[in-house]
Amino acid sequence: MSSFLVSPVTVKMATLCKTIRSATATASKLSQFSRLLSTTPRCNVQMAVRDALNSAMDEEIERDEKVFLLGEEVAQYDGAYKVTKGLWKKWGDKRVLDTPITEMGFAGIAVGAAMAGLRPICEFMTFNFSMQAIDQVINSAAKTFYMSAGQVPVPIVFRGPNGAAAGVAAQHSQCFASWYSQCPGLIVASPYSSEDCRGLLKSAVRNDNPVVFLENELIYGTSFEVSEEALSKDFLVPFGKAKIERTGSHVTLVAHSKAVGLCLEAANELIGQGVECEVINLRSLRPLDDQTIIESVMKTNHLVTVEGGWHHCGIGAEVVALIMESQAFNYLDAPVLRVTGADVPMPYAKSLEDLALPQVKNVLTAVKKSLNIS
Amino acid sequence: MSTATEITHYVVPFKLHRLEQGPNLQVKCTRDEAMKYYKQMRTIRVMETTASNLYKSKIIRGFCHLYSGQEAVAVGMEAAITLDDSVITAYRAHGWTYTRGVSVKGVLAELTGRHTGCALGKGGSMHMYGKNFYGGNGIVGAQIPLGAGIAFAHKYRDEDSVCVALYGDGAANQGQLFEAFNMAKLWDLPAIFVCENNGFGMGTSAERAAASTTYFSRGDYVPGIWVDGMDVLAVKEATRFAKSYALKNGPIILETATYRYHGHSMSDPGTSYRSRDEVQEVRQTRDPIGKFAELATSSGLLTKEEIKKMDDEIKKEVATAAEQAKTDPELPPEELYTFIYKNPPANTRVRGCDDTIWAATK
């Protein structure tokens, strides 16, 4: 609360230094500021999310001959969103395969190959199409290790863009985070930054369990600073460990994937009102890092969850429940609030689409309600 | 005293789809092979009958799909492949679990849910596994793309192995089969897709479910062979041919014409959609075990006494296994939470039914 006594300008600059030093940059706006401050560290490499994913797959294909990639247009087309660009040219038909447009069939083939000891990366062009194959993901991949009492592991990665894109309307915009996170036997990752993508995808490929890897098409082109460590071929980010992107003491914002960026934007706006947000990037949805959220709430006493998916049985709903059941409940000064996508199928018209997805103003509304400020 | 060490048996002609030549119409069988095939088929029969009784006593729960009548398919196919080849089937899997190397006790104790079952009691009837045996799959048709994937792995690793992926006449209409056939053919996967056509998908006859019941031809561009599935030697020879074909050319379909005596599962009496007379007729005139015993004894390969001796041994073996399957304990409660993930981190906890229960896992 002491920050309220300091001038807003000083708070802003000091916080910016801290943000840049302790978190990955989220927008070019911030990195411009970083050049002006003599106390900032040497700049690291900028890497776009799609290059992070591409390099992770390239390195894992090189590292283990059992790893191969399949999906629609992943090979000769270089990927529908160019995420797999260059991989077929480098590794050839054996390691990078174009499939027909038959999700149930090729997902099943990928799962069978994994059961038989290979390590497939199965791309869904978007996770909307995974619904055609969802039986193979859940009933074949997720449950077989359990049903076989440990005799048949399924080391597969299902990856692809999840959630809203831009102007692609209802059938191409759904977020499947809740659907997959619910199922025991799956690991579900939802990375935000390039570092997340590199480390989590490499972990996913090396993990002996089925991993659902939810990317976001809208940030494929976004560049993030990556540390030297993150460029190493053995850089792994563990599952079940969230990242505190920005520390703060007034309110905790919890998000996954693109919504993390939204939280950071909102956090920057709130500095002007003297509110310091702690932004938690979940990175993993299953297992979920409840400990980091609990510790944060015990510090800030206020929690707002932010996600692109629908509110009903969403990730935010799970976070609310776990806080209710935890010791953090006693530290809440306000009920936990959720910011989510609107409860509608995604419309096409731009103005309607903007209303269907959470914006900075929705996060501000929730934070202010939580803190009881205007 | 048996008078022959080897016989030549003439099989009902195969029907071919997109094949210039098919399997041989003459199949040899040695004394040792005859004993093995008889023993395996008879063991499956007695094991399934025992399972049926255990189910009626409510010691086996849930779904229980019996293989009685179809024994010649599993035993005949197994005779032409090795344990380095892979097999995947649907839920009518007990016979295959046995031929793949799991003991009768491993099967029965899994059915009764005991820790001595082949999946420690965690899988049950529809989820039995073994070396290069991928179950035991509950979702109709899902096992076929999986099977194509297993064949993919064999090819990827340059192994001289095939994957045998079985489905029923009911599953034959599933779209994912055709997706799997397409990719198997495109990529020349060493897969033998086998339609165990027993005439019924649950209570719906093949004719009422399929616009085309020539299942061996429904792979279109995938060659196929129709086989008399009640003749273990015909099945063996067709499989020998199919394996050789698949390793060189890619996928092939076998349709084995067979029959199940029991209903679809133990919940189905099996007589509302077919007459008792029909079932009786098959038992009397086309039973795979009876027919093979007759062939073996009439040709002098085996004696009636040898067959009786095997019957007695099998009866005892299955009865002993059944007793153990009834008395062995189930897994302890903490095992509810194990084998969800492979190599979970040491501090992983699994939630129970209320928020005070957080179990260790492995």
Interface residues (C-beta under 8 A of the other chain):
Chain A: F68 K94 L97 T99 P100 T102 M104 G105 F106 A107 G108 I109 A110 V111 G112 A113 A114 M115 A116 G117 L118 D135 Q136 N139 S140 T144 F145 Y146 M147 S148 A149 G150 Q151 V152 P153 P155 P184 G185 I187 D208 N209 P238 G240 P287 E325
Chain B: S86 I88 A119 L120 K122 G123 H127 Y129 G130 Y134 G135 G136 N137 G138 I139 A142 I144 P145 L146 G147 A148 G149 I150 A151 F152 A153 H154 Y156 R157 C163 G175 Q176 E179 A180 N182 M183 L186 W187 T338 F339 I340 Y341 K342 N343 P345 T348 V350 D355
